[in-house]
Amino acid sequence: MFKFTSHTIVNNNVCEIYQPLSYFASIWMVAGVMAMTKMNLFQSVTSALDNTLASDPTAVIFGEDVAFGGVFRCTVGLRDKYGKDRVFNTPLCEQGIVGFGIGVAVAGATAIAEIQFADYIYPAFDQIVNEAAKYRYRSGNLFDCGNLTIRAPWGCVGHGSLYHSQSPEAFFAHCPGIKVVIPRGPVQAKGLLLSCIADKNPCIFFEPKILYRAAVEQVPVESYTLPLSQAEVLQEGSDVTLLAWGTQIHVMREVADMAQEKLGVSCEVIDLQTILPWDTETVCKSVVKTGRLLISHEAPVTGGFAAEISSTVQEECFLNLEAPISRVCGYDTPFPHVFEPFYIPDKWKCFEAIKRMINY
Ligand SMILES: *[C@@H]1O[C@H](CO)[C@@H](O)[C@H](O)[C@H]1NC(C)=O
């Protein structure tokens, strides 16, 4: 079997070593060895968009500044390659961007909208939750906008302050009819984005902006997909399950190493990957084994998606729990500027939570 081993260059303290991925192995068994090249996360997003524009003549990409490459460079070169009718700028109006995207998708094309920052997705909230998410249901499946994908940079970046740091996934997780996906690195970003584009439901794809340039991996040049609604166990362990997504998964891996070294505690690390609909089975199976669950995200703790997971897990795994489920999340404040290092759920806060669970 072909073994997938990625070469990872690390900076920003974000460290990642990918496991062999068996689904790639099966793709490569069919296709022969796929061409791979080094990409960081923004380049793997560009590559996914490039594949889509090349293979699907109806695909269009639009948003603020996407024509010249986007503020994070995710659409670099695509207008020159595919023309200004397929990659184009929109007015500065998020409600308009998503409304237009719904129309494009309903009319039969593949619509890929960019919202420049997840913090600015709120003007489009009505279009997403009242129109996109309900279109199929309210037409009795006569019409749908499943070919709409909305991409947006997401999460903290070190200096983003109130309006360039937010993680709004929980707002959308409350809305049946859409999917919400967040990748942790270049290989996942490309495979999951292509799955969102192919999916028959409107999808929101949040890209951790601090990871855009953090690490480089070998990523297949051709198109491939990774399954939605499937969490990935990155490290097996027996004492505590650590659950996160996006940037926070890298913190969890570091915490798992600390717990092993300093406490002799064995942690299982799970990347949820899809927030809605989420993979309850993988998470609950792990908690039945470990008896302890720590969930961590940057978004404020109250009403964050960790609360939903915690509720489901206590329903499903009550008799297996050795300690209360622990949430280490952002505080219930606006995202701060100079106080960002105190706000984020860093490895020390997570490590303390593990100690509390073990000593419970
Ligand atoms: C969505 O895209 C697929 C693949 O291009 C196409 O077969 C389907 O008809 C599209 N859906 C709608 C509602 O246009």
The ligand as a Gaussian input file, in Angstrom:
#p B3LYP/6-31G(d) Opt

LIG

0 1
 C      -25.322000      21.211000      -8.854000
 O      -24.170000      20.806000      -9.547000
 C      -24.263000      19.498000     -10.065000
 C      -22.888000      19.154000     -10.635000
 O      -22.387000      20.183000     -11.442000
 C      -25.368000      19.456000     -11.092000
 O      -25.484000      18.150000     -11.608000
 C      -26.681000      19.867000     -10.414000
 O      -27.713000      19.921000     -11.344000
 C      -26.531000      21.224000      -9.733000
 N      -27.723000      21.508000      -8.932000
 C      -28.582000      22.467000      -9.238000
 C      -29.725000      22.651000      -8.301000
 O      -28.456000      23.172000     -10.204000

